[in-house]
Amino acid sequence: VMIFGYWDIRGLAHAVRLLLEYTDSHYE
């Protein structure tokens, strides 16, 4: 369970990072 939660957090963080990069390039 802990491992799955760990990967879920990593996946979520990765998605957020991609979203931030997308918005940065969009506003830029």
Helices and strands as residue ranges (DSSP letters): H 2-27
